[in-house]
Amino acid sequence: MRTRLQSKEGKGKRRLLFQSRYLLLRQAESLSREEQSKLAYVFAHYPELAIAWNLKESLREWYKNSTRAEAETSLYCWEESVRQSGLKELGAVLSMFKNWRNEILNYFDHRITNGFVEGKNNRIKVIKRMAYGYRNIDNLRRRILLANNEIAAGTKASGGFHAY
C-alpha cells in the first residue's frame, strides 16, 4: 500500500513515505515517542495507511489468543475488519486465510511453526543462487551442509541429498 501511495505522490511526499517504510513494519510497543510522532504525522496525511497499520497490529495481537476457538472467532472478526476497510492490498491475505484456515489455526492446538525449516530452505536457496555454475554436485552438497552446521556438528544428513 505504501508503494502504491508513494507512486502517486510528488517528490516531497514520496520521500516521506519512502523514509517511513521500516517504521511501518515495527511493532507498536517497540516504538519510541519520536517514532510514534513520525507515524502519527504520516497517518495524518495517509489515513488508509493508518488503517492498514492498525490491521497489521491487530493481526499480531491475534497470535496471543490462548485457544483455537478464541483464535477462530477473533480471526473471523479481523477478516470482517479487513473487508470493511476496503483495502485492496489485503485481499490476498484474506484468500490465503481462506485457503489455509485449518493449517493456520492448528498453531493454536500445538504452538509449533515451520519457521525453522523455512529458514533452512531459504538458506539453501541462497547457496544455490551463489553456487550457480558448480560443476560438482558434491561441492554444492558440502557447502549446504557446512552452512547448516551439519558438518561442523559432526552429524550426517539423513538420507541422500537431492539438488533441486
Secondary structure, 3 states (H helix, E strand, C coil): CHHHHHHHCCHHHHHHHHHCCCHHHCCHHHCCHHHHHHHHHHHHHCHHHHHHHHHHHHHHHHCCCCCHHHHHHHHHHHHHHHHHHCCHHHHHHHHHHHHCHHHHHCHHHHCCCCHHHHHHHHHHHHHHHHCCCCCCHHHHHHHHHHHCCCCCCCCCCCCCCCCC
